[in-house]
Amino acid sequence: MVDTLGYRIKFGVIAPSTNTSVEPEYASMQPRGVTNHFSRIIIPDDPVRNDKDFEKLLVNIRSATVDALDSVMTCSPGYVIMGMSAETFWDGAGGADKLKKKMEKRAGVKVSLGSHACEEALKTYKKLTKKKIKKVAVLTPYMPVGDQNVRRFFTDIGYDVVALIGLKSKSPMLIAHEPPEKLRKAIIELNGSNPDAIIQVGTNLACVAVAEEAERWLDKPVIAINAATYWYSLRDAKIMDKVHGYGRLLAEA
């Protein structure tokens, strides 16, 4: 249902309470007449020191996601965006499809996932660049168990993951504190594996601006998950506005 300010569409967005990057990055990309309405998945900012801690973080997210979805649906959004990514890659492509189906059944509207958005972004870049994209390199803020699930997803959908850097951020909130220079250095290192595209996942990594710059440095697709997910959600909702300054997807596709 639309309203006075969101007269084209209202997006309901689900994001962890610890996440301080996805909301401002989405806001910077929204066209006129599109509004974003956030509901928080309430989780503690517990330390993440190893795989066990990371898996506990995922348990915390899963236990609070449905409540966050139910909360945002009280404002009657026309579409829901999952503004968190680890869970959308878990158990590979099959897990992503299962999660989407579950969330859409609960919401009663379309729901976009970061994993599916990255898949569509890669397909779209093939058309934009007119080049084959088979080898990908990935940047995450995760522990190894999270990285394994991200790698599995991209392998499941037919890509070769030739390099992956997991930053092992110290807590879910501290992901947003990873500085741009660290992200640039990681992207340059990943590019040393000669991938056809570089993908950043983890919605609390503030990487949209860095990725947009890197596309110009490297002359290849550099996909920030927040830009990809917001682009995919707009297009899936039939909002075709071109938005400049956030990478080729929003500017050209």
Secondary structure, 3 states (H helix, E strand, C coil): CCCCCCCCEEEEEEEECCCCCHHHHHHHHCCCCEEEEEEEECCCCCCCCCHHHHHHHHHHHHHHHHHHHHHHHCCCCCEEEECCCHHHHCCHHHHHHHHHHHHHHHHCCCEECHHHHHHHHHHHHHHHHCCCCCEEEEEECCCHHHHHHHHHHHHHCCCEEEEEEECCCCCCHHHHHCCHHHHHHHHHHHHCCCCCEEEECCCCCCCHHHHHHHHHHHCCCEEEHHHHHHHHHHHHCCCCCCCCCCCHHHHHC
